[in-house]
Amino acid sequence: MDRISLWYCEGASDKTYQAEIVPVSDGFQVNFAYGRRAGTMNTGTKTSKPVPYAQARKIFDTLVHAKIAKGYEPMGAPIKVFTSFGGDKRAPSGYKPQLLNAIEEADLEMYFKDPGYMMQEKMDGERRMAKKLGADIFGINRKGEVVALSEQIAAEMRKLPDCVLDGEQVGDVLFGFDCLEREGEDLRSRTAEVRYFAAQDLGSATGAGMQIIRAFATESGKRKAFAEIQARKGEGVVFKLRDSVYVAGRPNSKGPQVKFKFTASATCAVLSQNGSKRSAGLGIRKGSSEQWVPIGNVTIPANFPIPPAGALVEVRYLYAYPGGALYQPVYLGPRTDQTQPDDVSTLKFKQGTDDDDTLN
């Protein structure tokens, strides 16, 4: 209770913070240490002289709560793992996904021609990692939280050795595209190509509930697959630098892995339910403003409940109109792994329009 180790892993950051209450001759001290994980630690104290235990405990708790508020998580804390039979969906998993920036159509030629990049199809589902550790099998969502897997996916994971796969869940199928761990070996520092082949090898032992998304490395292979995916109205593609390592979080711009989507999607806030109609009014953020910018309505299909005002939902669209409304919006469902709607700057506008002039 009087000692804790915290960790923070996001983007290029992988660091730890330790705090402890230490008894000394005249009372207690609160000491701390911090630094990169497995690296040299810097040390210090929060108490220049011994204090009573109650005061030391208050200083200790304040310090720990401040670090957790900044995104640090406890190391070695018991985590409840589960399959599709239920559990605490807020439990931290210790993993966070690598997130991708989007590229424009004008950028495609470079990625087609560069042999350093391979290409995989981008599936239209929900980001999901899947972990098997002995008898425990569980999923991990976009926020790094433990979630249930469908029994069909869990059944496929039971066939595998201990591993962590990264992928996209579409219905009851996991489309894997990366392997982070296998049989106790952390592969995140290995190249994307090595991790892909590890995932492909694991996928060879599974059935219909799990598929490994094929990667294309040659220019002709990338172009042919791109055309086929576009023709059948797939969501898009991902280009990966073949010798890049796996880094959690999203880089400030582009990065070693980027995505191109044939259609766009946005996480929106529901501003209103439109009376007796099966539709909802949508809004999106603009910068740090707390005012939602209206971006039109979307029809809610009969197989979905109409979401309440304030809920976050995912909507696919072709592009944004000048003036703000989404063109051909399609409701995809609630978005439970996000806490804020997207920003105006992330919308895909029709070529020739300026998003800074269209949404005010």
Secondary structure, 3 states (H helix, E strand, C coil): CCEEEEEEEECCEEEEEEEEEEEECCEEEEEEEEEECCCCCEEEECCCCCECHHHHHHHHHHHHHHHHHCCCEECCCCCCCCCCCCCCCCCECCCCCECCEECCHHHHHHHHHCCCEEEEEECCCEEEEEEEECCEEEEECCCCEEECCCHHHHHHHCCCCCEEEEEEEECCEEEEEEEEEECCEECCCCCHHHHHHHHHHHHCCCCCCEEECCEECCHHHHHHHHHHHHHCCCCEEEEEECCCCCCCECCCCCCCEEEEECCEEEEEEEEEECCCCCEEEEEEECCCCCCCEEEEEEECCCCCCCCCCCCEEEEEECEECCCCCEECCEEEEECCCCCCCCEHHHCCECCCCCHHHHCC
